[in-house]
């Protein structure tokens, strides 16, 4: 196929890259088919109509088929860290969020609405009598006697504690806290310390019955008992821990027949005699955090594996995570079509451009919060987690690498020589061979710096970003230097990006900054951001266009000619809290979100039988002429498959000024655009067919 060629004025425009603004696109991003299940399920509740609702660390999901498949149930939420769900006497479903108080589901418009205690870190909610609500939170119990219209805070016997669960019976209320169990006999107005007999005071769950029998589950710090019982409304506690060590007990529940169930590490336990004897069922490779009984099925929520389902009274369990999306923490490209995605519940892998997913080492997965992943110099997967650095090999599975004490790792960098530099709560560690070497970073206040992001420049300079300030260290024995921006003696870097010899820094309050001298000086890069974007990731696509991911405003792309950041958000819907971003060499984009899972901008795909098989392109676009134009311009183009084409023209600020659409057969043709309504200046255009986009620019003179 030969498209017409014209001689035109384009030399100075070579390399200009055009970003399609969000309001001019058609589903640039599409939700990927997975991965599913990499999340913590904190509560499960059965509501009217047989719907099962799951509160998770990445929003609320619902199931109408007894927990087999799931769909998002989070419309209207502003906080997706759900700690508890409760159906009230008036039929409302209420969610306790960690940081934004309560939300109630409005049946009439099918959305969640704020329901009080705004900005409070709530953890649990109970309704002892109709209209009387008690809410556990960090520091207090909150009490309302008018169905949540007004609230009073109640202290726990004068102590400042984190209330982690609540329960009640006919005479007493119980609060599980970070300082033991507290109880109240006056409707929650006053609370007394009621922990006599406990060996461990970090109590994370509590339950009780009408007979005054109470149960408390702990998270032991030193191997003490994790499950207790009191037959006197909390007067004295005794250990009833099963023989199989539960390690911690996040949930205790009594079913309709009075059978006691307790969730533990990798097991769920059942007792028909108030904990004097137990049956143990191995249910997961993580901790069981919630349980629900739906018909003949038992549904459990886990810490990282999502939902598991048993239809034979707990004898066997299967994952039931279809549609249950996790918060995506990292996206790494590891070869043609290969994508690694870090979640709160481990690392997932696709070798088909994100079309199919599996856990890395599914028979013995790494159930950890994955903050970053990469390949080392031998092609092995290395993962940064909240419990140290791990490495995966097919022969030995996952193995812990360190550093000593296995601290939480926010970010790491694999160097060409095979060494690994990681950031942790006191600076950096470097792994060479099998030896870890610490490099503390101390601020002017003589406090160690918790490093959240790092990079190594082409010259070997290490740049490190902490919570409030950022640092640089030149090669050799050079000391750490505090980086600054103009008159600001520090800046909060959330992520770094290397673009050739330039270093980009994404910040929480200052937008995108650029350095061309290894971090010695910084300047603001581009316009179009309002300064409040919390920038989570920086990525460059196959055409050299820089993109940023923000927490709340979606993805932006920089127009390299105008230096304007333009939004690229169609297809995200309300899922604009983007936490990770990457582009491969073929132009495919991958964006991880807080509450919508993974999104793709698909240019190439693959099948399992033929990984790397590219989808043939249907749209071909020639160069516009004349250029510069006067009143009309001609766009040569061709389709190899019949379909609709959409043409849009924008000014340098990204405003859509002209549109044209029509159905075209598979053929070559030329489209003439009337520019008589436009002023002289520079313009950009996009041509779309299906999911394919072609972009360009032209000059208009008068």
N, C-alpha and C positions, 0 to 999 in steps of 0.2 A: 504494500500500500504506500503510495507517494502522496504526501500532503503538499499543497502549494507553498512555495517559499517566496518571501518578499524581503527586499532590503529596506531596513527601517532603522530609526534611531533607538538603539537599545543598549549600546555599549555601557553607558554609565549606570544602567539598571541591572547589569549582570550581578547575580548573587542576592538580589532583593528577595526576601522571603515574605510571603503574605500569610497572615493568620486569619482564619475565618472566624468572625465573632460569633458568640453563642446564639445570638438571635437570628443569624443568617444560616444556621446549620440545620441539618435533619439527622438527628441521632448519630452524632459523631462518636459517642460512647455507647456501648451496648453491654448490658450485664452479662458477665461470663457464666457459663454453666458449672459453677463451683469455684473453688472448693467449698464443701459443706462440712460442718461439724466441728471446726476448730474453735470452739467457744466454751465458756463456762455457763452452765444453766443453774441459776441460783434458786429458782422456784418454779413449781408446776401447779396449776390450779385448773380444776374442771368447772366451767361456768355453764350458764343456761344454754340449751340447745345442743348439749353434748360436745361443745367446743373445748378443747384443751389448750391452755395458754401457758407459754413458757417465758419467764423473765430471764434475760441473759445479760452478759456483760456488753453486748452489742445490740441491745434493743429487745423488743417483745415480738414473739412469733406465736402463731396459732395453728392448730391442726383440727380438722373436722373428720379425720379418719383414725382416731384413737392413737395419734402420735406417729403415724407411719410417714406422712409428708407434712411439710410446714410452709407457711407463707408469712410475709412480714405483717406485723400488727402494730406498727410504731408510728402511724401517721399522727402528727401533732406533737410528738415528744421533742423536747430540746435537750434532754439528757438521756443517754442510752445505757447507762450503767444501772441496771435494775437490780435491787436487792430483795424485794418482797412484793408479792401480789396478794390482794385480799378482796373477796366479794362481800360487800356490806349488806346490811339488812334491807336497805332500800333498792338492792339489785345492782348498784354501781360496782364496777371493777376499779380498784384503786391500786396504783403502783407506787412504791417507795423508791426514789432514785437517790443515788449517792452524789449529792451536790446541788440538786435543784428541787428538793422537797417532794411533794406528792403530785401525782397526776391522776385524774379520773377519766374513764372512757365515756364519751358522750355517744349513746346509741343513735341519736337522731341524725348526727352528721358523721358518725363513724370515725371520730378523731379523739385523741387524748387532749385534755385541757388541764392547765395548772389548777391545783386544788389545795394550795396552802403550803406554808413552811418554805417559801422560796429561798433558795441558796443554802438550805439546811442539808447536811449529810445524813439522810434518813436510811435506816437499815431494816426496819420491820414495822408492821402495823397489825393491830388487833382491834376488834370491836366487841367488848364484853357484853354490852347491852345495846339495843338499837340507839344510834345517835351518839354513843359515847365511844370516842376513838382514843387509843393510845398509840403513840409512834415512838419507836426507839431511834436514837440518833447519836452522833458523836457528842458526848458530854452530858446529855440529858435524856429524859423521857418527856415527850410533849403530850399534853392532855387537852381534849376538847369534849365538852358535854353538849355541843350543839351541832353535831355532824360536820365538824370541821370549819365552821364559820369563824370561830375565834379559838386561840390556843394559849395555854399556859405551860411554861417549862417547869419540870419537877427534877430536883437534884436527887442523886442517889446517896442518901445518908451523908450528904456533905462532900462526897467524893466527885472528882471530875473523871468520868469513865466513859468508854465507848460502849454503848448499849448495842448488842449484836443480834438479839432475838427476844421475843416476848411470848408469854403464854398466860392462860388464866383458867381457873376452875370456879366452883360456886363461891369460894370464900377468899381466895388469894390470887394475886397477880405475881408473875415471876419475870425477872429480867436477867438474861445472860449478858455478861459484860466482860471487859478486859480485866476486871478486878474481882471476878467471882460472880455469885448469884445474889441478887437482891430480890426482896419480896415486899408486897404491899397488901394490907388488909383493909384499906380505906379507899378503895376505888382508884388507886394510883396517885393519890395526893401526896402521901409520904412513903418513903422506901427505906427499908432496913437491910443491913448486911446480913445475909443468911447463907453462909458458906462453910459452916462448921463441918469438918470431915473431908472437905475437898483437899486433894493433894496438888491440884493444878488450878490456877485461878483464871486462866484465859478461857472463859466459857463461851462457846460460839453457837450453841443451840440449847433450847429448853422446851420441854413439853410437860403437860400435866393432865390429870383426869378428874372426874367429879368426886372420886373417893379420896382425893388428897395425895395421891401418888404422883411424884414429880420426877422428871428425868433431866439430866444435864449432860451435854456433850462438850468435850474440851479439845483444845489443840495443845497438847503437852509440849513443853520446851525441853524437858530433860527425861523423857521416857516414863513419866508418871501415868496414872490411870487416866483413860480418856472418856469413860462413860460411868455416870453415877446415877444412883436412885435415892429418893427420900420418900418414906412412907408417912411422913409427918409434915407435909406441906413445907418442906425445906428446913425443918428444924435440925436435922442431921443427915449427912450424905454418906453413902457407902459405895464402894466400887463394885460395879457389875459388868466389868469389861469382858467381852468374849475371849475365848482362848486364842483365837486368831487376832493378833494385835491390830486394832483398827487405826492406830497412830493418831487419828483425829476423827471427830464425829461432827460433821457439819449439819446433819439433819436427824431429828428424831420425830417419829410420827406414829400415831395409833390409828389403825384402820377401823372400819365400821363394825368389825367383829371383836374389837378390843385387842387385837394382836399388835404387838410393839415392833416397829421397824426402825433400824438405825443405820445410817449410811457411814461407811468408813473408807479407809484406803483400799481400793481395788475390790471391796466387798460390800454387800449389803447384808444386814443381820436381821433375823426374825426370832421373836420370843413370844410364846403363848402363856408365860408364867411370870410376867413383870420383870424379866431380865434374869431370873434364876437359872435359866438354861437357854442356849442360843443355837439356831441353825445359821450356818454361814454359806453365802452364795457368792462365788467370785463373779463380779459383774463388769469390771472395767480395768483398765490399766492406769486409772487415776482415782481421785476421790469422788465418792457419791455425795452430791450436794443437795439433791431434792428428790422427792418421790411422789407419785400420784397413782391412784388405782382407778382404771378405766375399764369397766366391764370385767372381763376375765384377764385383762392385761395389767402388768405392772410396768410403769414408765418411770425411768430415773434420769435425772439430769446430773451431769458429771463436770468435773473441773478440767475442761480441755477436749474431751471426746464428744461433747454435745449430748444427744439423747440416746439412751439404750432402751430396748423394749424386750420384755419377756412375756410370752403367752403360755408358759407352763410353770407358773408359780415360782419363778426365779431360777429354774434349773439351767436354762440357757438364755443367752442374751444376744441381740443383734442391734447394730447401729441403725437408727432411724433418723437420719439427718438431712434427707432430701429437702432442699429449700432453706435449711437452717444456716444462715450466713454468719461468718465471723468477722470481727474487726481484723483488717489486714494491716500488719505492722511493717512488712518489708516485701519488696518485689525485686528479684534478681534474675537477670538473663544469663543463662549458662550454656549457650550454644544455639544452633539452629533449631528453632521451635521449642527449646527447653526453657521453662519458666519455673523458678522456685519462689514460693510464697510463704512468708512467715506469718503465723497467726498466734492467737493466745493459747492455742492448743497444739502447737507443733508445726512442723514443716511439711508443706504439700508440694508436689512436683507434677508438672505436665510436660510431655515431650511432643505435644500436638498443638502448639501455639495457644494453650489455654482451653482447648476443647474438651479434654478429659483430664481427670485429676486422681491422684492417689497419694496416700501418706508416704513419706520417705521411710523405708523399712517398716511396713504396716504391721508385721507380726510382733515387733518390739519397737514401737514408735517412741520418739523423744517427746513426751508430753510436758513441754515447757513453753513459756511465753518467748517466742522467737523475735528478737529485736533486729536482727540482721543476718544475712547469709551470703556466702560467696564460695568460690572454688579456690583451693590453694594451688601451689605451683605443680602439684602432681594430679590435679583434677579432682581432688576429694572435696566433698561438701564440708564446709566449716560453718557452724551456726553460733551466733551470739545469743545468749539467753539471760533470763533473770537469775540463773544459777550457773554462771560461768560459761566457758567456751567448750563446745563439743565438736567432734569430727566424726564423719560417717564414711565407712568403707563397706563394700559389699560382703567382705569376708568376715568382719568382726562386728558389724553394726555400728551403733553409736558408742563412742568412748569419750569420757571427760578429759579435757586437756588442762583445765585450770582456769584462772590463776589460783594461787593458794587461797583456801577458804571459799572458792567458787562464788565470788561476788556477782552482783547484777552487772551485766555488760550492756551498755547502751549502743555502742558502735565499735566497729573494728575495721582495720585495713590490712589486707594481705599484700606484702611487699614482693617485688620480683625475685628476691633471694630466698623466698619461702618463709621469712619471718612474719609474725603477726603482731600488730600493735592494737591494743584494746584500751578503751576508756572505761574507767570505773569511778567509784565514789571518792577516791583520793588522788586522782591523776591518771597516769598511763601505766600499763604493763607491756613489756615486749617479750614475745616468745621466740627464741632461737634454738632449734633442736628440741630439747626437752626442758630447757631452762627458762624460767620466767624472771625478768628483771624489772623491778618497780621504778617508775620515774615520778615522784611526787610533784604536784603542782600546788604551790602555796600562794595565797593571795596576800595583799598588803595587810589584811587583818590577821594573818598567820593561821588562817583556816584552809584546810585542804579543799580542792575544787573537785566537784562531781562532774566529770566530763561526759557530755551527752552526744557529742559529735566530733569527728576528727578527720583530717585528710593529710596526705603528704604531697607536696607540690613536686613539679618536675625537677626542681633544684634540690629536693631532699629536705625542705623545710617542713616541720610538723606544725599544723594549725589545729588548735583544740578549742572547742566551745563549751562553756559551762553555763550554769543557771543564770548568772548575771554578768559575766565577763568572759572574754575570750583571749587566747594566748597563742604565742608563736615561739618556735625554737629553731634556730638555724642549725645546719649540720655541724657535727663535731661536739665540742664541749661548751657550746654557747649556752647562756642561761635562758630561762623562760622570760619572755617579755609580754607585758600587757598590751594588747592591741586596742586601738581607739579609732573613733570616727570623728574627724573634725574636733569640735570642742567637747565631744562626749568621750569621757575617759574609758568607757567600756561599751560593749554591745553584746546582746544576747543572741548568739548564733545557734540556730536550730539544726542547720544542715549546710554542708559545703558541696560545691560542685566544681570540677576542673574542666575548663574549656580551653584546650590548647595550653598556652602559657598563662592564661588568666585563671584566677580563682574567684568563684562566686560564693557569696555567703547569704543564706536565707535566714532572716531574723524574725523575731516576734513583733517588734515595734517599728523597725526602720526599713521594711521592705527588703529589696535585693540590693546588696552591695557588691562592688567589683574591685579587685586588686590586681595590678599588673606587676607588682614588685614583691611577691611572696608574702603579702599580708602587712607590709610596712605602712601602706596608706590605703584608704578605702574611699570609694565614691559611690553615690547612689546610681544604680543602673536602671534607666528607663523611667517612664511616667505611666500613669494609669492606675496605680495602686493608691489606696487611701491611707496607708501607713499602719493600719490595724490588722492586716493579714498576718496570721500565724503560719509562717512558711515551713512546710514539713519536708519537702523534697525538691531537688533540682535535677532535671533530665534534659538531654539533648537528643532530638530525633535524627533520623538518617539524613536529613537535609541541613543539619547544623542549626536548627531552630531551637532556642532555649525555652523550656517549659518549667513552670513551678507548680507545685501542689500546695494548697493552702487548707487550713483547718476552718472551714466555714464558707469559703468563697469559691471553692472548686479549683479548676486548673486554668492557668493563664499561659499564653504563648507570646513571646516578644516578636514584634515586627522589627526586623533588623535595620530597616531603612528609617522608620519613624521613631524607633526606640520607645514604642508604646506597648504596654502589656494589655493584651486583649483576652477576654474570657473564652474558654473552649469547653462549654459545659452541657451542650445538648445531649440528652440521653441519661444524664445523672439524675434528673428529677430533683428530689429534695436531698439527695445523698452528696452534699457538697463538702462534707468533712473528709477531705482526701489526705490519706496518711502516707502513701507511697506512690512512686511514679517511675516508669522505665519505658524506653523505646528500643526496639531491636533494629538491626541493620536493614531490614526489609520495610521499615516504616510502621510496624505494628506497635501500638501503645497499650500499656497496662497500668491501670490506676487502682490502687487499693483504698477502700473507704472505711470509715468507722462503722457504719450501720447498713451498708448496701453490698458488702463483699467486694469482689473484684469486678472491674469494668475493663472492656477491651475496645480499642480502635483497631479493627481487623482489616489488614491489607492482604496478608498471606495467611493461609491455613494449611493444615496437613491432615492426612488420615493415618490411622494406626498402621495400615499396611504399607504406606508410603510416606513416612515423615519427610517433610521438606517439599512436598508437592504444592506448588503455588497455584492459587486461583488465577486463571488467565484474566488479564485486564480487558475490559470492554470499551473503555473510553480512551480516545486518543485526541490530543489537542495540539494544533499547530500554533505558530506565533501570530499575534494580532497585527493587523496592518490597516492603514498607515499608522506609524508610531514615531513621532507625535501625531495625534489625530486632531481633526478640526471639528466636524459636526457628526461624523459617523466613524465607526470602527468595525472591522470585519474579523471574526474569529473562525479560522478553519478548524474543523473537528470531524470526528468519525466515530461511529459505534459499530462494534462487531456483533452486538446483540441488541435487538430493538427494545426501546424503553423510553421513559420520560427523562428529559434533561432539564436542569434548572441552572440558570445563569443569574448571578448577582454581582452588582458593582458597588464598591464601598469607597468612601474617602479615607484619608490617612488616619482619621480618628476611629475608623471601624464602623461608621454609620452606613447602613444600607440605603442606597439612593435609587438604584434601578433593579428590577427583577424581570426575568423572562422565563417561561416554561412552556414546553410543548412535547408531544410524543413524536419520536423519530424512528424510522425503520433502520435496520442495519445497513449503513451506507456512509459515504463521505459527503459533506456539504459545508457551506459557509454561512454563518449567521451574522447578519448586519444589525448593529445596535445603534439606535438614535441617541446621540449625546447632546442634542441641542439645548436641553434643560440644565445642563451642568456648566459650572464655571470653569475657567482655566485652572489647571493644577494637576497633581499626581493622583491617580486612582488605581485601585486594585480590583480584581475580579476573581470569581470562583465559578467553576463549572462542575456540576454534580450529576452523576448517573448512578443510581442505586447507592452503594456505600463508597463509591469512588469519587474523589475530589481532585480537580486540577486547578492550579492557581496561577495568577500572573498579574502584571501591572502594565499601565500605559500612561503616557503624558497627553494632556489635552491643552491645546493652545488656541487662541482666538486671533 
